[in-house]
Amino acid sequence: MPRPILQESHIHAAVRSRISDHHREVIDEVESAVAANDVVIVGMAMNPFPRKARKALDAAGIPTSTWSTAAISASGVGAMR
């Protein structure tokens, strides 16, 4: 289900840059992980489902390797090859 997003014309010019820059480093990190890996799991540390997804991938024999330990601890991004 796609997330509803306001058209840019409906966003006040004074807040457009704040919206586009909010958590930009995490977005960049996820985009890099997606470009470099076949399977990427993104989640927050308090959410148990990314961990369950990784366990399911391991159980299915899909090879996994941690893309970046710093990324996992900082933003919850884990990439598997």
Stockholm file with secondary structure:
# STOCKHOLM 1.0

chainA/1-81         MPRPILQESHIHAAVRSRISDHHREVIDEVESAVAANDVVIVGMAMNPFPRKARKALDAAGIPTSTWSTAAISASGVGAMR
#=GR chainA/1-81 SS CCCCCCCGGGSCHHHHHHHHHTTHHHHHHHHHHHHHCSEEEECCTTCSHHHHHHHHHHHTTCCCCCSCHHHHHHHCEEEEC
#=GC SS_cons        CCCCCCCGGGSCHHHHHHHHHTTHHHHHHHHHHHHHCSEEEECCTTCSHHHHHHHHHHHTTCCCCCSCHHHHHHHCEEEEC
//
